[in-house]
Amino acid sequence: MNRFDYVRADSLGAAVGAEGALLAGGTNLLDLMKIGVATPERLVDISRLPLDWIEEHEGGLRIGAMVRNAQIARHPAVLARYPALAEALLSGASAQLRNAATTGGNVMQATRCSYFQDPLSPCNRREPGAGCGALGGETRNHAVLGWTEGCIATHPSDMCVALAAYDAVVEIAGPDGRREVPMAEFHPLPDATGAGPAPLAAGEVITHIRLPDAGGMARHARYVKLRERTSFAFAIVSAAAALEIREGRIVTARLALGGVAARPWRARAAEQALEGQPATGDSFARAAELALQGARPSGDNAAKIELARRIAVRALERAAAGTPERLPALPASVFAGDDNG
Amino acid sequence: MTPTLNLTINGTPQTIALDDPRATLLDLLRERLGLTGTKKGCDRGQCGACTVLVDGERVNACLSLALSQDGKHITTIEGLAEGEQLHPVQAAFIAHDGFQCGYCTPGQIMSAVGLIAEGEAGLDPERVREGMSGNICRCAAYAGITEAVLEATREMDTAAERKSA
C-alpha cells in the first residue's frame, strides 16, 4: 500500500470539496489500496459525519450516507415497507462487512471485474485508453446489457438493485451546491472507449438516499440472487421485484436486475407491460422477455441472459405470493423451499 | 506530526502514537500491541480470521483503518475470558470440537459472540450457518462450529434468564 496523508472531516462542510479519496467503512477502499488498484495520496475520513440515521420523509424514508448496511437491513421501517431492500442487503457480503460498510460506500463500490482488480491487466476503467482485459476473458460476472467494447464490467451491489426498483434518489452535496440523481441512473453506462464519466465530480459527497412511499407494494416485494454459492458471493444475476396487486391484477410493478450491467438495470418496459395484467406466470414470462430485450453476451456468458429471465420471473412470482412475515434464513436464495417462496 | 489515537482495548483505555497511517486495526493489535490472538488470514475481508468487536459489533479488523477507529471500544479474543473462567462461546467450541488446526478459531469465536448479541439467528441452525458465513474454516469444522454456537446461545439465554429472575 502506498503512503498517504490522513485527515478527518468532522462536518459535511469540511468533507465537501476536500481533496483526496473519501474513506467511510473502508471495506472496499482499503482492499483496493492493498492490491494496488487505488493509490490515493490523501484519505479524507468521513466516517464520523452526522449522516448516520434513518428518518421518515414524506411517507418514505431518508437514509444517511453513513448508515451501516446492517442498520438498514434490520431497521423496522425497512423490514415492514421495503423488505426487498433488506433482503438484498442480507444476501450480500458477510455480517462483518455489513456492520462496517456504509450506504454511500455501497453505492460507490468498485466493480469486481477481476481484470479491473489486477493492476497487470489492461483496463479502460482503471486507466482510460489502456484497453480491456476482460474481452475474451472469464466473463461470468460481466455485462449482458448496456456494455460496449470499452468496458463490460458490472456494478456489484445488491443494495442498489433494490433501491433502483424502489425509485430511490441519491442526494449529493458538492462545491457548487446540492443535486440529486435517481439511483437507476446514478452509475454511468460505458461509452465507446471506456467506463464513461465518474458518477461524482471532484469534491462531491453522497449525503442521503431517499426512498419514496412504497404504498401498496410494501408486502409484495422480494429480491432473488443467483450466485456460485448460497452465501457471501456476488451475484451472477439478481432481480428485485415489487408489485401492487388489486383483485388479482397488477396495479404497479417494479423490476430491476443486478449483475447484468454497469448499473442496476431498471426494466421499465417490463413494468409497463405488467401493469393491468393478471399476476400470473404468463404475465411474468412476458415481462422477463421484455426486461432482457437487447441483451447480448459480452463474452462466454450468453447463459446469463436466460438465467436473468428466470431470476426475474422467480422474483415476480415471489413478490406476487407476498413477502413472508420474517425474511428466510437464506435471504434471496434460489434454493428455497415453500417457506422461502 | 505523529498522529495519536485513543482506543479502549479489552476494557483498558490506551493512547497509541502511530507513525504510519497505513496500519489497519489488525496490524495495530498484532504488531504494536502484541495481541496476536487476532489472526491474519486473507487480509482482504474474505476469511474472517481477523474478526473483532468494535463497539460491540463484529467487523473485519483487516479492513478497518486504525486511525479511523479513534475513540472506539475494541474487544479481541484475549478480552473474552474472565480470569480462568472461559466465555460460554469459548467453552462451547471446546465441548463441540469447533476446530481442528485452530487458526480461524479466534475469528470464529468473536464472530459467534457478535452473532449471538445480534439476536437474530436464535436456535435455527440454518440462520446460524448463514450468520457465520463470513468465517472460513479450511479444516471444515463447520458442523462442530454450528453446534457450539447453538449451545452457547442456549447457555447465554439461560444465564440471562437466571439473572433477570
Interface residues (C-beta under 8 A of the other chain):
Chain A: M1 R3 F4 D5 Y6 R8 L23 G25 G26 T27 L30 D31 K34 I35 L43 D45 S47 A70 R74 A93 S94 A95 Q96 L97 N99 A100 S231 F232 A329 L330 P331
Chain B: P3 D20 P21 R22 T24 D43 R44 G45 G48 T51 E57 R58 V59 N60 C62 L63 S64 L65 L67 S68 S111 G114 L115 E118 E120 D124 E126 R127 R129 E130 G131 S133 G134 N135
